[in-house]
Amino acid sequence: MTAGVAPARGLDPAAAADVPLADLEISRAWLVDPASGREGPGEIVVERGILEAVTWLQGAEAEGIDASGVVIAPGFIDLHAHLREPGNEDAETVASGLAAAAHGGFTTVCAMPNTTPAIDDPSVLARIRDAAAASGSPVTLVAYGAVSAGRRGEQLAALGELADAGVAGFSDDGAPIHGASLFRNALAYAGMLGLPIVDHAEDPVLTAGAEANEGLVATVLGLRGWPGSAEASAVARDIAILAEVVRDVPGARLHLTHLSTSASLELVRRAKAAGLPVTCDVTPHHLVLTDEWVAGSRRWSWEALDAGGAARDPWRDGSITAGAFDPSLRVNPPLRGPVDAAACLAALRDGTADAIATDHAPHTEVDKAVEFGLAANGISGIETALGTVLAAVDAGRLTLATAIAALTSGPVRVLQGRGSGSPAARGLAEGAVADLVVFDRSAAWTVTPDSLASRGRNSPLLGRSLTGRVLLTVAAGRVAWQDPEA
């Protein structure tokens, strides 16, 4: 099945933000619109950046159109990305990060505050916004402010001033919010400001010196283990404090980012059932990769489970096909076992996990091409997120609708008031500013350093073929990315 994509007349994706608004027609495609809860064959027309017509096809007109070909969805929203500017522009700049986002189908990016200096003052936020404006990218950039001054975990940053400047929430990500008293005060203050606290859940006492997930792989490879209990205990603490704070500050909200274990997700599931205002996200790499990749396996997470749902031994079944200790696989939290990966997928299916966030973490070769235990944590993943998530869809582990919702309407719910200002929040609605992604599920592309717009080439997927090639990304009514071969 093919779809007709009319050229975006007179538009240059690399041009400045004052380029003409998009004009295009896409026919005979598969539309997925989580905002309306609808998917099926359809066509769209965009005129001067406005989604003028959305036609859902039925009967004979819909024959031959299915979800295996060209798909149109609202632009993706990444709740968690590290753009490195200011302070580490060799790894990523705001401009290169937004270009990478557009290549991956993302039209809104939430930047984490672990820059140098940290985003603990409105002046730093202004620098990032200026860099976004200078990039010419139409991709929307929002940012979190730091919870603590300098992200040192000692005293609160100027939360009120940051809120007035327009941050999306507060986080010390890159590190957890250590002290219970600081965390409590942050939840209360942010709640009064109507913004969430976004926490990286980790007990640093239990993870000191850790290199990989505690388990069989770490034991065989001689790596120091990062226990899942270090995440779950931090999640339990955060939720317990939230339950106390929300009694006095009903507006308090907690978002737990990049959860990776079944125990952590079960705690969130119970907290939601109890009515607590808690949300969470999972990453593409925790969905589809496992710690056995560190040993040299290259199978997807579900392929590492036996018929009863137990983890297979990669050494016994011959799945070790590559060299061990690839430093691009060092992340925090670490890649877990296949049972935890299955729990992350299940959490998306039942709504425990609200969103998929990339935790895009580009690094220079100097910081990554070292001994595994010394490598900087993180995967450059915003451009491969769609392909890896679609691998789970193709394997029947997620529906396409669930995957797209986790990249669009789910993040909007997490951001609430701040996110609802994004055109993507309105979905594929006639009269809305066009904010959408067009990708071909049947088209494969090979991940290579030259294929990536990000400065960070630290991906364990280099050399791998992924399906789901992004053909077109339209952000705020303008073309942000167009495949030159489409």
N, C-alpha and C positions, 0 to 999 in steps of 0.2 A: 504494500500500500504506500502511496506517495501523497504528498500534500503540495498544493501550490503556494509558494511564498513569493509574493510580488516584491520587487526591489524597494528598498527604502530610498526614495528618490532624493538625491542631493545630500545624503547624510554621510558623514565620516565619523566612525566611532571614536577615532583618536582626536577629534577636534575639540574645541573649547565648549563650555556649557551653553554658549549662545548659538549653537548650531540650530538649524530649523527643527521644528517639532516633527515627530515621526509620521509618515504616511505609509501605510502598508495594508495589504489584504492577504489573509491566510485562509485557504479553503481546504476542505476535506481533511480535517485534523481531529484528534481526540482531545476534548476539552476536559480539564479537571478543575473544579472550582469549590474548594472546601468552604468558602464563605457561604455559599448557597447549598452545600451538600450535594452537588450535582456533578456528574461526569457523563460523557458520551460524545458521539460524533457532532462536529459543529464547524462553524466558520466565524472569523472575526474581521472587522474592518476598523482600522485606526486612521483618523484624519486629524492632522495638526496636533498629534499627541493625545488625542481623546479617543477612548474606545467607543466609537460611534455605533457599532452594531455587533451583537453577539447572537448568532443564529444556531439553535440546536436542531440538528437534522434528524428526521425520522423517516421510517418507511424506506422506499426505494432510494431516496437521496442518501441514506446512511449506509447503504450496502457497500461492503468492502472496506469500511473504515473501522479500525479497532485500535486498542491501546498498544499494539506492538510497533506502531509507526511513529509519525510525528505527533507530539503531545504539546499542548499549550496549557500553561498553568500560571497563576500569579507569581510575580517575582519572589524569589526566596529571601528569607530574612535570617541572617546569622546572628544569633544571640551572643556569640563568644569568638572574637578574633583578636589576634595580637598584631598590630600594624607597626610596632617598633619605633615609630617616629613620635616624639623626638628621642634622640639618644643612641639609637642603633640602626641608623639608616642603611648600613651595609647589608643588613639582613632583610629589611623591608622599609619602604617609605609609604606614606599615605597614598601616594599616586600609584605605586606598583601594587599595593594591597587592594585598592579599589578596582584596578584593572583585572587583577586575579579574581576578585569577587564577581565581576561582570562575566568573565570567561566561565565561571562556575554556575552562572544563572542567578546570582544573588544581586538584589537591587537595594537592599538595606543591610548595613554592617554595623554591629555594635562593638566598638573598640574597647579593649580592656585597659585599665589604668596603669599597668606596670611598665610604664615608659620611664625615661630618665631625662628630666625629673618626672616623678609620678604626677598623674592628673589629680592633684590634691588642692589645686588653686584654679580659679577661672581663667587666669592668664595662660596656663598650659592648655586648657581646653580651647582657648581662642587660637593658639598656635596650630593646633590640629585642624581646627575648622578652616583656618586660612590655607593650610596645606591642601585640604580637600577642595577648596574653591580654586586654588591655583592649578590643581590637577586637570581640571576641565571635565572630570567624570560626573555623569548625572546620578551615579549611585549615591544613595543617601547614607551619610555617615553620622551615627550617634555614638556617644561614648559614656562609659561609666566613670564616676568619680571615685577616688580612693576613699575607703572607710577611715583609714588612719593617716595622720600626717606622715608623708614620706613612705607610706606603707610599712612603717616600722612596728605597728601594733602597740603603740604606747599611748597615744591620745587621739581623739577623733579629729579628722580633718574638718575643714570649714564646710560642713554638709549643707547648711542653709545657703551659703553663697554659691556652692556648686549647683544646688537645686535651682536657684534663681537663674543660673547661667544655662540651664537646660540639660543637665545630665540625665541619663535614662535610669539610673540607680547607682548603688554604691557597692564596691567590691575591693578586696585586697588581693584578687586572684594573682596567681603565681605563688601565693602563700595563703594559708587559712587565716581567719581572724582568731588569733590565739586566745586571748583572755576572755573568760566568760563575762566579766563585768563590762569590758569594752564591747563585746558582741551584744549584750543586752541593751546597752545605751544606744548603740548604733541602730538596732531594730526599732527602738522606741522613737528615736529622733527621725529616722527615715520614714517611719510610719506616719508621723505627724506631717511630714512633707509630701506624703502620698507616693513614695518611691520604695522599690524593693531593695533588700540587702541580698547580694549575690555572693554566696560563700563557696569557696573551694574547701570541701570537707576532708580534713586530714588531721590526724593526731601526730604531730611531728616527733613526739617522744618514741612512738612505735615505728616510725619510718626513718629514723636517723641512720644514714649510711646505706639505705636501701637502694637496690639497683634494678630489680625486676619483681614481678608478682611472686609472692611466697607460694611455693608448690613444687611439683615434680621437675618442671623445666629449670627453675632457679637452682634446685638442688643438684641436678645432673650437671649443669653448666658452672656450678661453683659461684653463683651470684648471690649477693645478700638479698633476702626476701623482704618484700613490701606487703604486709598482711592485709587482707581485706577488712579485718577488724579495725584497722586504723581509720578507714573511711566510715564504716558503720558506726563506730563509737562517736565520731565527730558529728555524723548525721543525727544520732540520738540526742546528743547534747544540744545541737541547734534547735531541734524540734521541741525539746523540753523547755528551752528558754522561750521560744516563740509562743508556746501555750501559756506561759506566764505573762509575757508582755502584752499579748493580744487582749487580755482581760482589761487592761488599762488603756491600751492604744489599739482600738479596733482596726485602724488602718495599717497596722504592721504587716509586712509581707516578706516572706523568705523564698528565695530561689536557690536551689542547690544545683550547681553546675557540674558537668561531666561525671555524673555518677556511673559507677562501673561494676558494682557487685549486687548479687541477688539480695543480700541482707540489707543493704542500704535502700534498695528500691522497695523492699517489703515494709521498711519503716515509713517511707513516704506514702505508700499505699494505705497503711493504717492511719497515718496522720490526716490524709485526705478524707478517709471514711469518717473520721472524727470531726470533720468540718474545719480543720485548721487551714489558714491561708498559705499553703506551701505548694511550690511548683518545682519541677526539675527538668533537666535535659540530659541526653546521652549523646555521645559523639559517634560519627560514622566508624572510626577505627575501633571503638569498643563494641560495635555491633558486628563487624565482619572479620576482624583480626583477633588472634589470640596470642597468648604468651609463647605458644610453640613456634610462632614465626621467628622468635629470637633464636631458637634452636636450628632454624633452617627450613621449617615447613612453609608451604605456600598455599595451603588450602584455606577456604573460607571457614568461618567458625562453625557453621552447621554441618560441614563435612567432617568435623573433628568429633562428632557425637555418634555413638552407636545407636542401634534401633531403640534401646531403652532410655536414651537421653543421657547416658553417662559418657564421660570423656574417654576418647581412645588414647592409647599410648603411641605417640608419633614415631618412636624408635622401633616399636614392635610391628607396626603396620606399614613401614617403609615410606612414610610421607615426608621424611627429611630429604629435601632435594636441593637445598642451597646451603651456603656457608652460614655458620652461626655468628652471633654477636653483631649483626648489622646495627650500627648506632642510630640509624634513622628510626628504629623501632623503640628507642628509649623515650618514654612519655610519662607524664604524671597527671592522674594516676596511671600505673603501668597497665599494659595489656594484660587482661585476665585470662582465665581458662575458658573453655567453650561453654561450660554450664553457666557461668556469669554472663557471657555474651548472649546466650539464649534468654537469660532473664532480662537483659536490656531490650531485646526484641519483643519479648512478652509484655514488658512495661509500656512499650509504644502501642501495642495492640489493644491493651485494656485501658489506656489513658492515664496510667500512673506517671509515665514520662510524657511531659507536655510537648517537648520539642526535640529536634535534632540540631545540635550546635556543633560547628566544626572544630572549635578550639584550634583554629589555624595558628600555627606557631612556627613561622619561618626562622631559620638560623643560617649563619654563614658556614661555609665549609670548615673554617678554622674551629668553630665551636662544635661541629658534628663529626668530622672525620678524625676521631680520636678513639681511644679505648672505650668500650661500651659503657662502663661505669663512670667514665669522666665526661661523656657526651651531654650536651645541653638537652633538656627535656623538650620534646615537641615534634609534631609532624606538620609539614606544610600541606594542608589538606582542603583548602576551600575550593580548589579547582577539581579535585577528585571526589568530593562529597557525593555528588549526584550519581556518578558511576558506581561507587561502592554501595550506596543505598539501593540502587536499581538491581545490583547483584542479589540483594536480599529479596527484592520483589520477584525477580525472575525465579528464585528458588522457592517461592511460595511462603516465605517467612513473614512478609508484609504484603498488604494490598497496595496498589499504586495510590489509591485515595488516602490511605493512612500515611504513607511516606510523604506525599505532597502536603498533607495537612500539618505534619510535623515540621515541615520547612516553611510554612506560611501562616496559617491561622493559629497554630500552636504558639509560635513566638509572639504573635500579636496579643494573645491572651496574657502571656507572661509580662509583656511590656505595658499592657493595659493602656492607660491614657496616653503615654508617650508613643506607644506603637500604633495606636489608632490613627495617628496623623500620617502614617505611611500610606501611599496609594495602594500598596499591596493588601492593606487591611480590608479594602472594599472588594477584593477578588476580581472576577471577570464580570463586572457590572457595567452595563451601558451607561455612558455619560461620565464615567470615571476617567481620571488621568491614567493613561496606559502604563502599567507597571507589570511586566510579564516576562516569561521565559518560554522559548520554543526549543524543544529538543527532540532528537530522533532516536527512539529506543532501539531501532534496528541498526543504527550506525555505530561502528566501533572506532575508537581512537587509542593510540598507544601513548602512554605517559612517558615522556622524555623530558630532559632538561629544557630543550628548545621549545617544547610544546607548552610550557608553563609561563604565565605572565608574572608570577610572583618572583621576587629575587631569591626566595628560599626554595632550594631544590631538594630539601631533606624529606624525601618521600620514599617509603618502602615499596611503593607501587611503580617505581621507575622500571620501564621495560614491560609493564603489564598492559594488556589490552582491556579496556573498559567499554561497555556499551552505554549509550545515552549521550550522544554528542550534542552539545549545546550549539544550536544554529543561530539563535538571536536572543539577545537580552535587551529589553526596553525598560529603562528606568525613568520615572517621572516624565514620561512622554517622549523621551529621546533615546536613540540607539546607544547603548553602552557597549555592546559587543555584537559583532556579526561575523560568523564563520566565513572566511574568505573563499572557501570551497563550496559554500552552500548555494 
